[in-house]
Amino acid sequence: MTKNKALLKLSDNVILNKRNDAMAIEMAQTKDYYQKTILEAFAAFIPKQAVIYEMDSQFISHAVYFTKYCDVNQVYLFEKNRAKYKALRADIRRNKAIRIECLRPEWDKNSFSKLDKGKPVIFGPKPADIIHFSKRVLEEDLFEKVITQLEKDKPLLWLDTDSTNFAKITRWLGKLQYQVQKQLDHQAIYAVQKALPKSEPGEKHELASKIFEQLEIYKRQLHQLQQEYDKKLAQIKAEQAEKITRLEDKHHAIEQKWENESKKQAALAQQSEQKRKQYQKETREAKQVVQHISDALNAEKAVNHDLNKRMLALLMEEKPILLTMEARQIQQKKELSNLRYENIKLTRHLASMTEKYQRLNDTKVIRMMRKYWNFKKKRRLRNDT
């Protein structure tokens, strides 16, 4: 059984359509989910039994990860293109991801549909608890089309901060009172900052406790970020040290190679000098051979010149005889032509005489005379007996 090259298999046996984009190429190389470390880091912010909107259908791997490794109620993918919609449905069926639903949106009308037995059916998705916007959909201004839903449901937002229009997105986030909760490699989790209620004097202590608890949470988050930064810095230093080591090894290898090349060049120069001397010797010998051949050709040319002179003299001597023979040949051709003409005339005369003889021979008189001669011949023979 041959392996299907159009499918991409991950390390946990998830099988997806193999697309020709950077995301699919990275998953094919790592045999793992796209942005795996970010998925693991942000999974802590996903509420239990959450409803997730994956706005970019290319992130089908994220949707599968949410259903396999997070406690989610439903994941919605959105795709307008019919062919890509069918490919997503095929991925969902292939991985038996029953908690993923693929919808065809009309954002301007806030209307959604799905295919049921090949026919589009209007469908209303559940309110979102978290929405993931990729760089592509943010740059397509899809964020502004769901502003009403964000104001109403106030879900968590997972945004790609590397989009070209993120400054405008940031202004919208400020209006909606969203603040960043965690950021990692141009990916950030935003949540609505809830306003603190006005407290009575008796509730100040409880409010202060809550504030201190929130500060402790922020402190732990900052500590976690510091640890991640230190870890990444140590990793970068180790990579730099390894890179320097590799560069030194490469430099040493280049020096060794250069030295070997120098030795080879010296050996080649020596061989070239020997070949040059050999070529000079062969050239001198070749020149001598050419001189001998030239002398032989000149001698042969002189002999041929003498022979040509003798042959010309002989031809001049034989020329009168040849002219006489040519004249006799012309005379003979004329006589032969006359004889042929006479022969044709005699042949025609003979044919005419033969025809006349045949006619005369076939006449009634000649037949009677022939019978008479036969009769006389028979009587003579009878009388002789």
C-alpha positions as CSV (number, residue, x, y, z in Angstrom):
1,M,0.0,0.0,0.0
2,T,1.5,3.3,-1.1
3,K,1.6,6.3,1.3
4,N,-0.7,9.2,0.4
5,K,1.6,12.2,-0.1
6,A,-1.4,14.6,0.0
7,L,-1.9,13.9,3.8
8,L,0.1,15.1,6.8
9,K,0.4,12.8,9.8
10,L,1.4,14.3,13.2
11,S,3.0,12.5,16.1
12,D,-0.3,11.8,17.9
13,N,-1.8,10.2,14.7
14,V,-3.8,13.3,13.7
15,I,-4.1,13.3,9.9
16,L,-4.6,16.6,8.0
17,N,-4.7,17.7,4.4
18,K,-1.2,18.7,3.3
19,R,-1.4,22.3,2.1
20,N,1.4,24.2,0.3
21,D,2.0,27.0,2.9
22,A,4.5,27.8,5.7
23,M,2.3,26.4,8.4
24,A,2.0,23.0,6.7
25,I,5.7,22.9,5.9
26,E,6.6,23.5,9.6
27,M,4.2,20.8,10.7
28,A,5.6,18.4,8.1
29,Q,9.1,19.0,9.5
30,T,8.3,18.8,13.2
31,K,5.5,16.2,12.9
32,D,3.7,18.3,15.6
33,Y,1.1,21.0,15.9
34,Y,1.8,24.5,14.6
35,Q,2.8,26.9,17.5
36,K,2.8,23.9,19.9
37,T,4.6,25.8,22.7
38,I,2.2,28.7,22.4
39,L,-0.8,26.4,22.5
40,E,0.6,24.8,25.7
41,A,1.2,28.2,27.3
42,F,-2.2,29.6,26.4
43,A,-4.2,26.5,27.3
44,A,-4.3,27.7,30.9
45,F,-6.4,30.7,29.9
46,I,-9.1,28.6,28.2
47,P,-12.2,28.2,30.5
48,K,-13.7,24.8,31.1
49,Q,-16.4,23.8,28.6
50,A,-15.4,26.8,26.5
51,V,-16.8,27.7,23.1
52,I,-13.9,28.7,20.8
53,Y,-14.1,30.7,17.5
54,E,-11.2,29.9,15.2
55,M,-11.5,32.8,12.7
56,D,-8.8,31.5,10.3
57,S,-9.7,28.1,8.8
58,Q,-6.0,27.5,8.1
59,F,-5.5,26.9,11.8
60,I,-7.4,23.5,11.7
61,S,-4.5,22.1,13.7
62,H,-5.3,24.5,16.6
63,A,-9.0,23.4,16.5
64,V,-8.0,19.7,16.7
65,Y,-5.6,20.5,19.6
66,F,-8.3,22.3,21.5
67,T,-10.7,19.3,21.3
68,K,-8.0,16.7,22.1
69,Y,-6.1,18.4,24.9
70,C,-8.5,21.1,26.4
71,D,-11.9,20.8,28.1
72,V,-13.9,22.5,25.4
73,N,-17.6,22.4,24.5
74,Q,-17.4,23.4,20.9
75,V,-14.9,24.8,18.4
76,Y,-16.2,26.7,15.3
77,L,-14.1,27.2,12.1
78,F,-15.2,29.8,9.5
79,E,-14.5,29.4,5.8
80,K,-16.3,31.0,2.8
81,N,-14.6,29.1,0.0
82,R,-16.5,26.0,-1.0
83,A,-13.5,23.8,-1.9
84,K,-11.6,24.7,1.3
85,Y,-14.8,24.2,3.3
86,K,-15.1,20.6,2.0
87,A,-11.4,20.0,2.7
88,L,-12.0,21.1,6.4
89,R,-15.0,18.9,6.7
90,A,-12.9,16.0,5.4
91,D,-10.2,16.7,8.1
92,I,-12.9,16.8,10.8
93,R,-14.4,13.5,9.7
94,R,-11.0,11.9,9.3
95,N,-10.0,12.7,12.9
96,K,-13.5,12.1,14.3
97,A,-13.5,15.6,15.9
98,I,-17.2,15.8,16.7
99,R,-16.8,18.9,18.7
100,I,-15.5,20.9,15.7
101,E,-18.1,22.6,13.5
102,C,-17.2,24.3,10.2
103,L,-19.4,27.2,9.2
104,R,-19.7,29.4,6.1
105,P,-20.1,33.0,7.3
106,E,-21.6,36.2,5.9
107,W,-20.1,38.7,8.4
108,D,-21.9,41.7,7.0
109,K,-25.2,40.1,7.6
110,N,-24.1,38.3,10.8
111,S,-25.4,35.1,9.2
112,F,-23.9,31.6,9.3
113,S,-24.7,28.3,7.4
114,K,-23.4,24.8,7.1
115,L,-23.9,22.0,4.6
116,D,-26.3,19.3,5.5
117,K,-26.6,16.5,2.9
118,G,-25.1,18.9,0.3
119,K,-27.5,21.7,1.0
120,P,-26.8,25.0,2.9
121,V,-28.7,25.2,6.2
122,I,-28.8,28.4,8.4
123,F,-27.0,27.8,11.7
124,G,-26.6,29.9,14.8
125,P,-23.3,29.3,16.7
126,K,-23.1,29.4,20.5
127,P,-21.6,32.7,22.0
128,A,-17.8,32.5,22.1
129,D,-15.7,32.3,25.3
130,I,-12.5,32.8,23.4
131,I,-11.8,34.0,19.8
132,H,-8.5,33.4,17.9
133,F,-7.6,36.0,15.3
134,S,-4.6,35.2,13.1
135,K,-2.4,37.8,11.3
136,R,-4.2,37.1,8.0
137,V,-7.8,37.7,9.3
138,L,-6.7,40.8,11.3
139,E,-5.3,42.3,8.2
140,E,-8.5,41.5,6.4
141,D,-10.3,43.8,8.9
142,L,-12.4,41.0,10.3
143,F,-12.0,42.3,13.8
144,E,-14.2,45.3,13.1
145,K,-17.0,43.0,11.8
146,V,-17.4,41.3,15.2
147,I,-17.1,44.4,17.4
148,T,-20.8,44.1,18.3
149,Q,-20.4,40.5,19.5
150,L,-17.2,41.5,21.5
151,E,-19.2,44.3,23.2
152,K,-22.0,41.8,24.0
153,D,-20.2,38.6,25.0
154,K,-16.7,40.0,26.1
155,P,-14.8,36.8,25.2
156,L,-11.1,36.3,25.7
157,L,-9.1,37.3,22.6
158,W,-6.1,35.5,21.2
159,L,-4.5,38.0,18.8
160,D,-1.4,38.0,16.5
161,T,0.3,41.3,17.4
162,D,2.5,41.1,14.3
163,S,-0.3,42.2,11.9
164,T,0.3,45.5,10.0
165,N,-2.9,47.1,11.3
166,F,-2.4,46.2,15.0
167,A,-2.2,49.8,16.0
168,K,-5.8,50.3,14.9
169,I,-6.7,47.0,16.7
170,T,-5.1,48.4,19.9
171,R,-7.3,51.4,19.8
172,W,-10.4,49.2,19.5
173,L,-9.1,47.1,22.4
174,G,-8.7,50.2,24.5
175,K,-12.3,51.3,23.8
176,L,-13.6,47.8,24.7
177,Q,-11.4,47.8,27.9
178,Y,-9.3,44.8,26.9
179,Q,-5.9,44.4,28.5
180,V,-3.1,41.9,27.7
181,Q,-2.9,38.9,30.1
182,K,0.0,37.0,28.5
183,Q,2.2,37.5,25.5
184,L,4.6,35.1,23.7
185,D,6.2,35.4,20.3
186,H,3.8,38.0,18.8
187,Q,0.9,36.1,20.2
188,A,-1.1,37.6,23.1
189,I,-4.2,36.8,25.3
190,Y,-6.4,39.8,26.0
191,A,-9.3,39.9,28.5
192,V,-11.8,42.6,29.6
193,Q,-10.6,44.5,32.6
194,K,-13.6,44.5,34.9
195,A,-14.4,47.7,36.7
196,L,-14.1,47.5,40.5
197,P,-17.4,48.2,42.3
198,K,-17.6,51.1,44.7
199,S,-17.0,49.7,48.2
200,E,-18.5,50.8,51.4
201,P,-16.1,51.7,54.3
202,G,-16.8,48.3,55.8
203,E,-15.7,46.5,52.6
204,K,-12.4,48.3,52.2
205,H,-10.4,45.5,54.0
206,E,-12.0,42.9,51.6
207,L,-11.3,45.1,48.6
208,A,-7.7,45.5,49.7
209,S,-7.3,41.8,50.1
210,K,-8.6,41.3,46.6
211,I,-6.2,43.9,45.3
212,F,-3.3,42.2,47.1
213,E,-4.5,38.8,45.7
214,Q,-4.5,40.4,42.2
215,L,-1.1,41.9,42.8
216,E,0.2,38.5,43.9
217,I,-1.2,37.0,40.7
218,Y,0.5,39.7,38.6
219,K,3.7,39.1,40.6
220,R,3.6,35.4,39.9
221,Q,3.0,36.1,36.2
222,L,5.9,38.5,36.2
223,H,8.0,35.9,37.9
224,Q,7.0,33.3,35.4
225,L,7.8,35.8,32.6
226,Q,11.2,36.4,34.2
227,Q,11.9,32.7,34.4
228,E,10.9,32.3,30.7
229,Y,13.1,35.2,29.8
230,D,16.0,33.8,31.8
231,K,15.5,30.4,30.2
232,K,15.3,31.8,26.7
233,L,18.4,34.0,27.4
234,A,20.3,31.0,28.6
235,Q,19.1,29.1,25.6
236,I,20.3,32.0,23.3
237,K,23.6,32.1,25.1
238,A,24.1,28.3,24.6
239,E,23.1,28.6,21.0
240,Q,25.6,31.5,20.5
241,A,28.3,29.5,22.2
242,E,27.5,26.5,20.1
243,K,27.5,28.7,17.0
244,I,30.8,30.2,17.9
245,T,32.2,26.7,18.4
246,R,30.9,25.7,15.1
247,L,32.3,28.8,13.4
248,E,35.7,28.1,15.0
249,D,35.6,24.5,13.8
250,K,34.6,25.7,10.4
251,H,37.4,28.3,10.4
252,H,39.9,25.6,11.4
253,A,38.5,23.3,8.7
254,I,38.8,26.1,6.1
255,E,42.4,26.8,7.1
256,Q,43.2,23.0,6.8
257,K,41.4,22.9,3.5
258,W,43.4,26.0,2.3
259,E,46.7,24.4,3.4
260,N,45.7,21.2,1.5
261,E,44.7,23.3,-1.5
262,S,48.0,25.1,-1.4
263,K,49.9,21.8,-1.4
264,K,47.8,20.6,-4.3
265,Q,48.4,23.8,-6.2
266,A,52.2,23.5,-5.7
267,A,52.0,19.9,-6.9
268,L,49.9,20.9,-9.9
269,A,52.3,23.7,-10.7
270,Q,55.2,21.2,-10.7
271,Q,53.3,18.8,-12.9
272,S,52.4,21.7,-15.2
273,E,56.1,22.7,-15.5
274,Q,57.0,19.1,-16.4
275,K,54.2,19.0,-18.9
276,R,55.3,22.3,-20.4
277,K,58.8,21.0,-20.9
278,Q,57.4,17.8,-22.4
279,Y,55.2,19.8,-24.7
280,Q,58.2,21.9,-25.9
281,K,60.2,18.8,-26.7
282,E,57.3,17.3,-28.5
283,T,56.8,20.6,-30.4
284,R,60.5,20.6,-31.5
285,E,60.2,17.0,-32.7
286,A,56.9,17.8,-34.5
287,K,58.5,20.8,-36.2
288,Q,61.4,18.5,-37.5
289,V,58.8,16.0,-38.7
290,V,56.9,18.8,-40.5
291,Q,60.1,20.0,-42.1
292,H,60.9,16.5,-43.4
293,I,57.4,16.1,-44.7
294,S,57.6,19.6,-46.4
295,D,60.9,18.6,-48.1
296,A,59.4,15.3,-49.3
297,L,56.3,17.2,-50.6
298,N,58.6,19.7,-52.5
299,A,60.6,16.8,-54.1
300,E,57.3,15.0,-55.0
301,K,56.0,18.3,-56.5
302,A,59.2,18.6,-58.7
303,V,58.8,15.1,-59.9
304,N,55.1,15.6,-60.7
305,H,56.0,18.8,-62.6
306,D,58.4,16.8,-64.9
307,L,55.9,14.0,-65.4
308,N,53.2,16.6,-66.3
309,K,55.6,18.1,-68.9
310,R,56.3,14.7,-70.5
311,M,52.6,13.8,-70.6
312,L,51.8,17.2,-72.2
313,A,54.5,16.6,-74.9
314,L,53.1,13.1,-75.6
315,L,49.6,14.4,-75.9
316,M,50.7,17.1,-78.3
317,E,52.3,14.4,-80.4
318,E,49.2,12.2,-80.4
319,K,46.8,15.2,-81.1
320,P,46.9,14.9,-85.0
321,I,46.2,11.2,-84.8
322,L,43.3,11.8,-82.4
323,L,41.9,14.5,-84.7
324,T,42.1,12.2,-87.7
325,M,40.4,9.4,-85.8
326,E,37.7,11.8,-84.7
327,A,37.1,12.9,-88.4
328,R,36.9,9.2,-89.4
329,Q,34.4,8.5,-86.6
330,I,32.2,11.4,-87.8
331,Q,32.3,10.0,-91.4
332,Q,31.5,6.5,-90.1
333,K,28.5,7.9,-88.1
334,K,27.2,9.6,-91.3
335,E,27.6,6.4,-93.4
336,L,25.9,4.4,-90.6
337,S,23.0,6.9,-90.6
338,N,22.7,6.6,-94.4
339,L,22.7,2.8,-94.2
340,R,20.0,3.0,-91.5
341,Y,17.9,5.2,-93.7
342,E,18.3,2.8,-96.7
343,N,17.5,-0.1,-94.4
344,I,14.3,1.6,-93.3
345,K,13.3,2.3,-96.9
346,L,14.0,-1.4,-98.0
347,T,12.1,-2.7,-95.0
348,R,9.1,-0.6,-95.9
349,H,9.3,-1.7,-99.6
350,L,9.6,-5.3,-98.5
351,A,6.5,-4.9,-96.3
352,S,4.6,-3.4,-99.2
353,M,5.7,-6.2,-101.6
354,T,4.7,-8.8,-99.1
355,E,1.3,-7.3,-98.7
356,K,0.8,-7.2,-102.4
357,Y,1.9,-10.8,-102.7
358,Q,-0.5,-11.9,-100.0
359,R,-3.3,-10.0,-101.8
360,L,-2.4,-11.6,-105.2
361,N,-2.0,-15.0,-103.6
362,D,-5.5,-14.8,-102.1
363,T,-7.2,-13.8,-105.4
364,K,-9.7,-16.3,-107.1
365,V,-7.6,-16.6,-110.3
366,I,-4.5,-17.7,-108.4
367,R,-6.6,-20.2,-106.4
368,M,-8.0,-21.6,-109.7
369,M,-4.6,-21.7,-111.3
370,R,-3.2,-23.4,-108.2
371,K,-5.9,-26.1,-108.5
372,Y,-5.2,-26.5,-112.2
373,W,-1.5,-26.9,-111.6
374,N,-2.2,-29.5,-109.0
375,F,-4.5,-31.4,-111.4
376,K,-1.9,-31.3,-114.2
377,K,0.8,-32.5,-111.8
378,K,-1.4,-35.5,-110.7
379,R,-2.1,-36.4,-114.4
380,R,1.5,-36.3,-115.2
381,L,2.4,-38.5,-112.4
382,R,-0.4,-40.9,-113.4
383,N,0.8,-41.0,-117.0
384,D,4.4,-41.6,-115.9
385,T,3.2,-44.7,-114.0
